[in-house]
């Protein structure tokens, strides 16, 4: 199994579903010494398989794939129908029809697990809860290092008891969805460094720290607190290798977007993004219903992206979004690690001079 401690640069490019995570990004980060991730969420098994094969054809470095654990179908049907009615105004702006409410959606989870086992993907991370123990066992028997995304000590204990190989501790500062185990849970607000301390004191597994990380000083701090690696998503969004829409990339550097907020407006799950008009209009009415709300807003978001209208797009971003750049992913990774080394990171990965940055 792949050991996260063997990364020459302990920086992971977070899996970002919906387009930003691409084979280009995975290969670029991996070749630069980090670990790239494909985002399996929302993809068919066939599309995910194509991306896995593309990565394998282009590089021999390890990589990971993230899957969404299926959600429980319980939700307030009346609240979802009411929200659909509210969304009609947004749909009319783009001349589109809202889809019917989708009661269930397992995101092809079982088929994707079979695919990852067949392909013996080196690293598999799980978000939105824990699967049955048999699935974790099968993945590990196939040689996959299994990482569970957790947001509090209780989730960390449950994941440890299940037998995963590592934890991704996700703090409240991170962009995109918070990986709480239940849709209706309101995420805790303990800052990432303190949350990391709580979990590492109670759980013996290797830990990856994630959430709002944007500079080398924070990377060095989190590694010093016991993280074996850090995971960054927003930092890579504007890179050429990212598949994010150009309107999304531009918004991250647009001074009109002044803050991030946590909202259920786009998906029904708590997620952090740039505050925009859609959130201001719909957040208060959004029910805790995932993936039902996600599917309702999906065509609006897609139409807005086609028309370069960030006011109605889900502009997922962590609190460190102001530090993003449009540099190549490898350049971003090398710069962040050089900064981290300057703040005392490194150790047996290259000491204080960063000497073991891969020469690729």
Secondary structure, 3 states (H helix, E strand, C coil): CCCHHHCCCCEEECCCCCCCCCHHHHHHHHHCCCEEEEECCCCCHHHHHHHHHHHHHHCCCCEEEEEECCCCCCCCHHHHHHHHHHHHHHHHHCCCCCCCCCCCCCCCHHHHHHHHHHHCCCEEEEECCCCCHHHHHHHHHCCCEEEEEECCHHHHHHHHHHCCCEEEEECCCCCEECCCCCCCCCCCCCCHHHHHHHHHHHCCCEEEEECCCCCHHHHHHHHHCCCCEEEECHHHCCCCCCCCCHHHHHHHCCCCCCCEEEECCCCCCCEEEECCHHHHHHHHHCCCCCCHHHHHHHHHHHHHHHCCCHHHCCCECCCCHHHCCCCCHHHHHHHHHHHHHHCCCCHHHCHHHCCCCCCC
